[in-house]
Amino acid sequence: MQRKKIIIAVAPVAHMEKQVPPQVTNPVDPKRLAAETIACWKAGASLVHLHVRDETGKQVGDLGVFSHTIDMIRAESDIIIQGSTGGVSTLSLEDRSKSVNEPRVQMASLNMGSTNFGDGVYINTWDDIRYWAVKMKKFDVAPELEIFDLSMINTIVTLAEEGVLDHPLHFNFSLGFKGALPATADNLFRLKQALPPGSSWSLLHEGMEDFSLLGVAIGSGASAIRVGYEDGFTIRAGKYATNVELVTHAAMLITAMGHEVATVEEARSLLQIAKR
């Protein structure tokens, strides 16, 4: 088996609407968030996924707290900063993509269509996607293409043919959201088989209680896996962990499966992100 470099991404802050168990502390405070990000980087994470929030954790359109958090992260770490264009659909298109305006953001999530989330609808229209994709290209921010169902892969192919998206394409299978594709190995395989040639892919497991599906992803050719409180709080059912412990466990899983944890420099190369 060929040894691969696998990227560990961390999303350290749980969504505000997610019930946070008393056994863990959600790092919404900027100083704590920066400290946890730096600790996760030291444990093996090469990419951090951040939303633009205020000091209470609420998603906002103001970059003040977001940029201050990056100031503290950058004081000690060169971890890749990935901004989010996801989150609250009620924000304007500009506010949802405000993270792209921060010059230290090197990559951003780009949701590739609308889907049911719980009892609501997560709205990402074709024109929304084009707006964010064009903005990312303008600011030289690499898009991570978020996939919630199989049809979204065809959306990406169409937008690439239009020239809105550039190759190479980096997909992130976002499984487990209520109303979207369940987090199963069968669904992971279906998505992988539908990818256009030359693409790379990673896995996000919403509601993750253990690392079993991440292991399936590693064994199936994923270039990256994601952990952190935005996705789940436990290493296995009932065993709560810190964000750092989740990253450490991911690194142990990668090496146990015969692969290597990618450094930041290697992750930039794999994702073709220019160093700033």
Rosetta blueprint (number, residue, H / E / L):
1 M L
2 Q L
3 R L
4 K L
5 K E
6 I E
7 I E
8 I E
9 A E
10 V E
11 A L
12 P L
13 V L
14 A L
15 H L
16 M L
17 E L
18 K L
19 Q L
20 V L
21 P L
22 P L
23 Q L
24 V L
25 T L
26 N L
27 P L
28 V L
29 D L
30 P H
31 K H
32 R H
33 L H
34 A H
35 A H
36 E H
37 T H
38 I H
39 A H
40 C H
41 W H
42 K H
43 A H
44 G L
45 A L
46 S L
47 L E
48 V E
49 H E
50 L E
51 H L
52 V L
53 R E
54 D L
55 E L
56 T L
57 G L
58 K L
59 Q E
60 V L
61 G L
62 D L
63 L L
64 G H
65 V H
66 F H
67 S H
68 H H
69 T H
70 I H
71 D H
72 M H
73 I H
74 R H
75 A L
76 E L
77 S L
78 D L
79 I L
80 I E
81 I E
82 Q E
83 G E
84 S L
85 T L
86 G L
87 G L
88 V L
89 S L
90 T L
91 L L
92 S L
93 L H
94 E H
95 D H
96 R H
97 S L
98 K H
99 S H
100 V H
101 N H
102 E L
103 P L
104 R L
105 V L
106 Q L
107 M E
108 A E
109 S E
110 L E
111 N E
112 M L
113 G L
114 S L
115 T E
116 N E
117 F E
118 G L
119 D L
120 G E
121 V E
122 Y E
123 I L
124 N L
125 T L
126 W H
127 D H
128 D H
129 I H
130 R H
131 Y H
132 W H
133 A H
134 V H
135 K H
136 M H
137 K H
138 K H
139 F L
140 D L
141 V L
142 A E
143 P E
144 E E
145 L E
146 E E
147 I E
148 F L
149 D L
150 L L
151 S H
152 M H
153 I H
154 N H
155 T H
156 I H
157 V H
158 T H
159 L H
160 A H
161 E H
162 E H
163 G L
164 V L
165 L L
166 D L
167 H L
168 P L
169 L L
170 H E
171 F E
172 N E
173 F E
174 S E
175 L E
176 G L
177 F L
178 K L
179 G L
180 A L
181 L L
182 P L
183 A L
184 T L
185 A H
186 D H
187 N H
188 L H
189 F H
190 R H
191 L H
192 K H
193 Q H
194 A L
195 L L
196 P L
197 P L
198 G L
199 S L
200 S E
201 W E
202 S E
203 L E
204 L E
205 H E
206 E L
207 G L
208 M L
209 E L
210 D L
211 F L
212 S H
213 L H
214 L H
215 G H
216 V H
217 A H
218 I H
219 G H
220 S L
221 G L
222 A L
223 S L
224 A E
225 I E
226 R E
227 V E
228 G L
229 Y L
230 E L
231 D L
232 G L
233 F L
234 T E
235 I E
236 R E
237 A L
238 G L
239 K E
240 Y E
241 A L
242 T L
243 N H
244 V H
245 E H
246 L H
247 V H
248 T H
249 H H
250 A H
251 A H
252 M H
253 L H
254 I H
255 T H
256 A H
257 M L
258 G L
259 H L
260 E E
261 V E
262 A L
263 T L
264 V H
265 E H
266 E H
267 A H
268 R H
269 S H
270 L H
271 L H
272 Q L
273 I L
274 A L
275 K L
276 R L
